[in-house]
Amino acid sequence: MKTIKVRGTNNKHKVLMYALSTCGWCKKAKAFLRNSDVGYEYIDVDLCSVEERAKIREDILKRGGRLSFPTLIIDDETLITGSNERRIREALDL
């Protein structure tokens, strides 16, 4: 599974985003993190193999999420679905 790392000076939290390469909301969430100088990793799910997509689907569902993008997982505990800047800001102490 190809994880892309984006560097930032704010690395207080581990941030993983499941995104779609063509999704406007995903691009908005990526821009928010980048503009907030948050280091994060992301996976463009639509560019993954069928097997990798199944693993991602399983990961999201076992965490109680729904299959919607973007999905952010913060510190392996907090799951945020959608580009909700207020919730992301709160979870990242921004």
N, CA and C atoms as an extended XYZ file, in Angstrom:
282
Properties=species:S:1:pos:R:3:atomname:S:1:resname:S:1:resid:I:1 pbc="F F F"
N         0.852       -1.163        0.000 N   MET     1
C         0.000        0.000        0.000 CA  MET     1
C         0.903        1.232        0.000 C   MET     1
N         0.681        2.130       -0.922 N   LYS     2
C         1.543        3.305       -1.050 CA  LYS     2
C         1.032        4.433       -0.164 C   LYS     2
N         1.789        4.704        0.895 N   THR     3
C         1.487        5.812        1.791 CA  THR     3
C         2.379        6.983        1.403 C   THR     3
N         1.779        8.137        1.242 N   ILE     4
C         2.530        9.334        0.875 CA  ILE     4
C         2.676       10.195        2.121 C   ILE     4
N         3.928       10.568        2.423 N   LYS     5
C         4.206       11.378        3.606 CA  LYS     5
C         4.331       12.840        3.213 C   LYS     5
N         3.656       13.677        3.978 N   VAL     6
C         3.732       15.120        3.784 CA  VAL     6
C         4.378       15.695        5.042 C   VAL     6
N         5.470       16.383        4.851 N   ARG     7
C         6.190       16.945        5.992 CA  ARG     7
C         5.517       18.204        6.503 C   ARG     7
N         5.636       18.381        7.810 N   GLY     8
C         5.151       19.591        8.461 CA  GLY     8
C         5.897       19.762        9.765 C   GLY     8
N         5.898       20.964       10.303 N   THR     9
C         6.597       21.187       11.567 CA  THR     9
C         5.753       20.776       12.769 C   THR     9
N         4.454       20.654       12.582 N   ASN    10
C         3.564       20.228       13.662 CA  ASN    10
C         3.396       18.711       13.558 C   ASN    10
N         4.149       17.995       14.395 N   ASN    11
C         4.103       16.530       14.386 CA  ASN    11
C         3.691       15.972       15.739 C   ASN    11
N         2.871       16.737       16.479 N   LYS    12
C         2.429       16.288       17.799 CA  LYS    12
C         1.553       15.048       17.707 C   LYS    12
N         0.894       14.873       16.571 N   HIS    13
C        -0.041       13.766       16.409 CA  HIS    13
C         0.298       12.971       15.160 C   HIS    13
N        -0.022       11.685       15.213 N   LYS    14
C         0.113       10.828       14.034 CA  LYS    14
C        -1.193       10.951       13.250 C   LYS    14
N        -1.083       11.355       11.993 N   VAL    15
C        -2.277       11.584       11.180 CA  VAL    15
C        -2.190       10.739        9.909 C   VAL    15
N        -3.204        9.924        9.695 N   LEU    16
C        -3.336        9.140        8.470 CA  LEU    16
C        -4.659        9.507        7.825 C   LEU    16
N        -4.619        9.807        6.531 N   MET    17
C        -5.836       10.140        5.810 CA  MET    17
C        -6.050        9.136        4.684 C   MET    17
N        -7.239        8.568        4.647 N   TYR    18
C        -7.675        7.788        3.494 CA  TYR    18
C        -8.430        8.760        2.604 C   TYR    18
N        -7.997        8.879        1.353 N   ALA    19
C        -8.568        9.870        0.453 CA  ALA    19
C        -8.814        9.257       -0.917 C   ALA    19
N        -9.451       10.030       -1.767 N   LEU    20
C        -9.602        9.683       -3.179 CA  LEU    20
C        -8.872       10.758       -3.974 C   LEU    20
N        -8.150       10.355       -4.999 N   SER    21
C        -7.313       11.296       -5.739 CA  SER    21
C        -8.120       12.384       -6.460 C   SER    21
N        -9.388       12.127       -6.726 N   THR    22
C       -10.211       13.076       -7.473 CA  THR    22
C       -11.246       13.805       -6.614 C   THR    22
N       -11.208       13.576       -5.320 N   CYS    23
C       -12.232       14.107       -4.402 CA  CYS    23
C       -11.908       15.539       -3.973 C   CYS    23
N       -12.824       16.446       -4.214 N   GLY    24
C       -12.644       17.835       -3.817 CA  GLY    24
C       -12.539       18.016       -2.313 C   GLY    24
N       -13.340       17.263       -1.545 N   TRP    25
C       -13.297       17.355       -0.087 CA  TRP    25
C       -11.968       16.832        0.444 C   TRP    25
N       -11.442       15.808       -0.209 N   CYS    26
C       -10.134       15.265        0.185 CA  CYS    26
C        -9.046       16.293       -0.075 C   CYS    26
N        -9.121       16.959       -1.211 N   LYS    27
C        -8.141       17.997       -1.536 CA  LYS    27
C        -8.236       19.147       -0.533 C   LYS    27
N        -9.440       19.475       -0.114 N   LYS    28
C        -9.638       20.541        0.869 CA  LYS    28
C        -9.012       20.152        2.207 C   LYS    28
N        -9.202       18.902        2.636 N   ALA    29
C        -8.629       18.440        3.904 CA  ALA    29
C        -7.102       18.414        3.830 C   ALA    29
N        -6.558       17.973        2.704 N   LYS    30
C        -5.100       17.959        2.524 CA  LYS    30
C        -4.556       19.390        2.584 C   LYS    30
N        -5.233       20.315        1.934 N   ALA    31
C        -4.797       21.715        1.936 CA  ALA    31
C        -4.855       22.295        3.345 C   ALA    31
N        -5.898       21.962        4.094 N   PHE    32
C        -6.014       22.446        5.471 CA  PHE    32
C        -4.840       21.959        6.305 C   PHE    32
N        -4.507       20.672        6.203 N   LEU    33
C        -3.382       20.138        6.969 CA  LEU    33
C        -2.066       20.782        6.537 C   LEU    33
N        -1.890       20.908        5.246 N   ARG    34
C        -0.663       21.514        4.707 CA  ARG    34
C        -0.540       22.977        5.168 C   ARG    34
N        -1.630       23.737        5.072 N   ASN    35
C        -1.618       25.146        5.481 CA  ASN    35
C        -1.441       25.316        6.987 C   ASN    35
N        -1.813       24.282        7.745 N   SER    36
C        -1.623       24.290        9.200 CA  SER    36
C        -0.256       23.732        9.581 C   SER    36
N         0.533       23.367        8.573 N   ASP    37
C         1.886       22.826        8.735 CA  ASP    37
C         1.906       21.547        9.564 C   ASP    37
N         0.863       20.727        9.376 N   VAL    38
C         0.753       19.451       10.070 CA  VAL    38
C         1.392       18.364        9.201 C   VAL    38
N         2.302       17.593        9.786 N   GLY    39
C         2.850       16.443        9.094 CA  GLY    39
C         1.806       15.333        9.094 C   GLY    39
N         1.618       14.700        7.953 N   TYR    40
C         0.615       13.635        7.877 CA  TYR    40
C         0.967       12.672        6.760 C   TYR    40
N         0.273       11.550        6.741 N   GLU    41
C         0.399       10.569        5.679 CA  GLU    41
C        -0.971       10.361        5.066 C   GLU    41
N        -0.980       10.050        3.776 N   TYR    42
C        -2.261        9.754        3.154 CA  TYR    42
C        -2.118        8.632        2.138 C   TYR    42
N        -3.245        8.005        1.877 N   ILE    43
C        -3.350        6.957        0.874 CA  ILE    43
C        -4.514        7.316       -0.029 C   ILE    43
N        -4.256        7.410       -1.326 N   ASP    44
C        -5.333        7.598       -2.291 CA  ASP    44
C        -5.918        6.219       -2.590 C   ASP    44
N        -7.045        5.951       -1.973 N   VAL    45
C        -7.653        4.622       -2.006 CA  VAL    45
C        -7.995        4.190       -3.427 C   VAL    45
N        -8.432        5.126       -4.259 N   ASP    46
C        -8.823        4.760       -5.623 CA  ASP    46
C        -7.629        4.337       -6.476 C   ASP    46
N        -6.417        4.601       -6.015 N   LEU    47
C        -5.222        4.190       -6.752 CA  LEU    47
C        -4.627        2.893       -6.206 C   LEU    47
N        -5.290        2.307       -5.216 N   CYS    48
C        -4.831        1.056       -4.598 CA  CYS    48
C        -5.392       -0.155       -5.343 C   CYS    48
N        -4.775       -1.298       -5.093 N   SER    49
C        -5.273       -2.547       -5.665 CA  SER    49
C        -6.572       -2.952       -4.963 C   SER    49
N        -7.273       -3.897       -5.534 N   VAL    50
C        -8.523       -4.389       -4.950 CA  VAL    50
C        -8.268       -4.934       -3.546 C   VAL    50
N        -7.177       -5.668       -3.374 N   GLU    51
C        -6.842       -6.243       -2.072 CA  GLU    51
C        -6.563       -5.145       -1.041 C   GLU    51
N        -5.823       -4.121       -1.460 N   GLU    52
C        -5.513       -3.016       -0.551 CA  GLU    52
C        -6.775       -2.254       -0.175 C   GLU    52
N        -7.661       -2.048       -1.131 N   ARG    53
C        -8.925       -1.361       -0.832 CA  ARG    53
C        -9.745       -2.145        0.177 C   ARG    53
N        -9.713       -3.476        0.072 N   ALA    54
C       -10.446       -4.311        1.030 CA  ALA    54
C        -9.872       -4.146        2.439 C   ALA    54
N        -8.547       -4.065        2.562 N   LYS    55
C        -7.917       -3.867        3.872 CA  LYS    55
C        -8.263       -2.501        4.445 C   LYS    55
N        -8.281       -1.488        3.598 N   ILE    56
C        -8.628       -0.132        4.048 CA  ILE    56
C       -10.079       -0.097        4.506 C   ILE    56
N       -10.953       -0.720        3.715 N   ARG    57
C       -12.376       -0.787        4.071 CA  ARG    57
C       -12.545       -1.445        5.438 C   ARG    57
N       -11.855       -2.555        5.640 N   GLU    58
C       -11.920       -3.280        6.909 CA  GLU    58
C       -11.411       -2.400        8.056 C   GLU    58
N       -10.316       -1.678        7.832 N   ASP    59
C        -9.747       -0.813        8.866 CA  ASP    59
C       -10.736        0.272        9.263 C   ASP    59
N       -11.335        0.924        8.285 N   ILE    60
C       -12.296        1.997        8.586 CA  ILE    60
C       -13.497        1.447        9.347 C   ILE    60
N       -14.052        0.347        8.884 N   LEU    61
C       -15.246       -0.215        9.513 CA  LEU    61
C       -14.974       -0.735       10.925 C   LEU    61
N       -13.810       -1.348       11.151 N   LYS    62
C       -13.518       -1.868       12.494 CA  LYS    62
C       -13.328       -0.740       13.505 C   LYS    62
N       -12.990        0.450       13.006 N   ARG    63
C       -12.843        1.618       13.884 CA  ARG    63
C       -14.171        2.340       14.093 C   ARG    63
N       -15.237        1.813       13.493 N   GLY    64
C       -16.558        2.411       13.659 CA  GLY    64
C       -16.871        3.509       12.663 C   GLY    64
N       -16.054        3.618       11.633 N   GLY    65
C       -16.274        4.638       10.618 CA  GLY    65
C       -17.215        4.165        9.533 C   GLY    65
N       -17.470        5.068        8.599 N   ARG    66
C       -18.273        4.700        7.444 CA  ARG    66
C       -17.415        4.933        6.205 C   ARG    66
N       -17.783        4.324        5.131 N   LEU    67
C       -16.983        4.389        3.912 CA  LEU    67
C       -17.271        5.678        3.158 C   LEU    67
N       -16.642        6.730        3.610 N   SER    68
C       -16.773        8.043        3.024 CA  SER    68
C       -15.409        8.703        3.108 C   SER    68
N       -15.150        9.607        2.184 N   PHE    69
C       -13.810       10.187        2.125 CA  PHE    69
C       -13.887       11.702        2.122 C   PHE    69
N       -12.911       12.335        2.755 N   PRO    70
C       -11.737       11.769        3.399 CA  PRO    70
C       -12.089       11.160        4.757 C   PRO    70
N       -11.288       10.208        5.175 N   THR    71
C       -11.353        9.649        6.518 CA  THR    71
C        -9.990        9.861        7.147 C   THR    71
N        -9.963       10.556        8.270 N   LEU    72
C        -8.713       10.812        8.989 CA  LEU    72
C        -8.682        9.972       10.252 C   LEU    72
N        -7.527        9.387       10.515 N   ILE    73
C        -7.315        8.643       11.745 CA  ILE    73
C        -6.167        9.340       12.467 C   ILE    73
N        -6.470        9.838       13.649 N   ILE    74
C        -5.504       10.621       14.409 CA  ILE    74
C        -5.085        9.829       15.638 C   ILE    74
N        -3.776        9.626       15.761 N   ASP    75
C        -3.179        8.889       16.881 CA  ASP    75
C        -3.768        7.487       17.032 C   ASP    75
N        -4.160        6.874       15.937 N   ASP    76
C        -4.743        5.527       15.924 CA  ASP    76
C        -5.986        5.406       16.792 C   ASP    76
N        -6.586        6.546       17.188 N   GLU    77
C        -7.746        6.517       18.074 CA  GLU    77
C        -8.941        7.278       17.528 C   GLU    77
N        -8.721        8.497       17.102 N   THR    78
C        -9.807        9.373       16.679 CA  THR    78
C       -10.034        9.235       15.180 C   THR    78
N       -11.265        8.956       14.801 N   LEU    79
C       -11.631        8.841       13.393 CA  LEU    79
C       -12.558        9.998       13.040 C   LEU    79
N       -12.190       10.717       11.990 N   ILE    80
C       -13.008       11.833       11.512 CA  ILE    80
C       -13.319       11.581       10.045 C   ILE    80
N       -14.592       11.586        9.717 N   THR    81
C       -15.009       11.407        8.333 CA  THR    81
C       -15.437       12.764        7.795 C   THR    81
N       -14.915       13.104        6.637 N   GLY    82
C       -15.263       14.360        6.005 CA  GLY    82
C       -14.225       15.430        6.280 C   GLY    82
N       -14.386       16.541        5.615 N   SER    83
C       -13.440       17.648        5.729 CA  SER    83
C       -13.963       18.656        6.749 C   SER    83
N       -14.147       18.178        7.980 N   ASN    84
C       -14.692       19.011        9.052 CA  ASN    84
C       -13.532       19.706        9.767 C   ASN    84
N       -13.210       20.916        9.326 N   GLU    85
C       -12.039       21.616        9.853 CA  GLU    85
C       -12.124       21.841       11.352 C   GLU    85
N       -13.308       22.116       11.873 N   ARG    86
C       -13.456       22.328       13.316 CA  ARG    86
C       -13.061       21.078       14.090 C   ARG    86
N       -13.564       19.922       13.677 N   ARG    87
C       -13.232       18.669       14.370 CA  ARG    87
C       -11.764       18.311       14.210 C   ARG    87
N       -11.215       18.542       13.023 N   ILE    88
C        -9.798       18.258       12.787 CA  ILE    88
C        -8.945       19.176       13.661 C   ILE    88
N        -9.307       20.446       13.695 N   ARG    89
C        -8.575       21.427       14.507 CA  ARG    89
C        -8.588       21.011       15.978 C   ARG    89
N        -9.745       20.595       16.493 N   GLU    90
C        -9.867       20.167       17.889 CA  GLU    90
C        -9.007       18.928       18.148 C   GLU    90
N        -9.083       17.948       17.270 N   ALA    91
C        -8.343       16.698       17.465 CA  ALA    91
C        -6.826       16.910       17.422 C   ALA    91
N        -6.396       17.920       16.648 N   LEU    92
C        -4.960       18.186       16.503 CA  LEU    92
C        -4.458       19.301       17.414 C   LEU    92
N        -5.329       19.809       18.287 N   ASP    93
C        -4.955       20.890       19.198 CA  ASP    93
C        -4.421       22.112       18.450 C   ASP    93
N        -5.091       22.482       17.371 N   LEU    94
C        -4.646       23.639       16.583 CA  LEU    94
C        -5.342       24.911       17.046 C   LEU    94
